[in-house]
Amino acid sequence: MVGVATYSSVSSIKALWETRIRRIQEEDEEQRKRMARGGATGRLSVGVWEDRAVLAQLKQKLQTEDGRLILRIEQEEWKSLPGCLVQLSQVQEWQIHRTGLQKIPHFISSFQNLLVLDLSRNGVSEIPKQIGKLTRLRELLLSYNRVQFVPEELSCCESLERLELAMNRDLSQLPDQLRNLTKLQHLDLSMNDFSGIPDCVVQLPALEWLDMGGNQLQHLPEDIHRMEKLHTLWLQRNQLERLPDNISRMGSLDTLVLSNNRLRDIPPLMEDMSNLRFVNFRDNPLTLDVTLPCRKTQTEDDEDDDEEDDREMFGREFMQMYIQEARKRAYAVLNVHCAHQTIDDSSQ
């Protein structure tokens, strides 16, 4: 009986402790659940308040100019843009400069009213495909960034009139689909790594202004005259050794800058480009040494600005004189050759 009593006592104590342990475990589990719920709620609350604070800060960056709502942030640290920004989807223009911005957010597609996206002088390395959904976008300015690749979806921005991608350095090509930007008038590709003018650029029907200075251009397309509306062409600081004859067929071209290239001659056909108001051949290893003749000194009141532009060394008048001098020398060489031929014939 004593043994049975002892065994019964031990069993009771064991059952008691198991009950206590189970109860403690259940309480701990319930406490963890409460803490988890409370912690999540706490974090959610913190996140909501943070979003509200950021949104309030962004609202302070809004300005209205000419009836257009503009988000302007300059020289502040905004390496990324918060998702709460979509609550300001009515904004029509972004001007975000020198903030260190590294990425255009994918939610950019939510800004269907966006007309101007100006993110110059940041650290943007990629243009997201979602950019193609901004069918009302007129200006995309991404100069002085780190863009290396332009997505074909950009061609869906059918209202785009101005595209600036200067000084992205490693940018060397454009997708063929960009030829579909039928309203694009202004294109800045200067200070990049292009070796030629992309064919899609030549086929842009409305292009009027093109800057490809500071690239690695070694040649110009033979069908360059297809850019019928182009009036300004900047090609300084490249590696061009010759110009195609068809450049003379660019009837709208009035400004042509060719300084700091490797040109040896000027195409004779350019003499008839009466529409060309400003041209510059400075710092090219041209074959002929041509100097403009001196003119009578005029008083400042009598000087005409256009005439002074004509007199600029390596400018338009220089071009015409160079072509005339080259023609004279060609005729002289031909006459000498004909004279020698006549002498040889008579001696026989």
Salt bridges, closest charged atoms under 4 A:
GLU29 OE1 - ARG32 NH2 2.59
GLU30 OE2 - ARG37 NH2 3.87
GLU65 OE2 - ARG72 NH1 3.02
GLU74 OE2 - HIS97 ND1 3.32
GLU76 OE2 - LYS61 NZ 2.44
GLU77 OE2 - LYS79 NZ 3.93
GLU93 OE1 - ARG68 NH1 2.96
ASP118 OD2 - HIS97 NE2 3.00
GLU164 OE2 - ARG162 NH2 2.78
GLU164 OE2 - HIS186 NE2 3.36
ASP199 OD2 - ARG179 NH2 3.83
GLU208 OE1 - HIS231 NE2 3.75
GLU222 OE2 - ARG242 NH1 3.05
ASP223 OD2 - ARG226 NH1 3.13
GLU271 OE1 - ARG327 NH2 2.81
ASP306 OD1 - ARG277 NH2 3.66
GLU307 OE2 - ARG295 NH1 3.13
ASP310 OD1 - ARG316 NH2 2.55
GLU317 OE2 - ARG295 NH2 3.44
GLU317 OE2 - ARG311 NH1 3.05
GLU325 OE2 - ARG329 NE 3.04
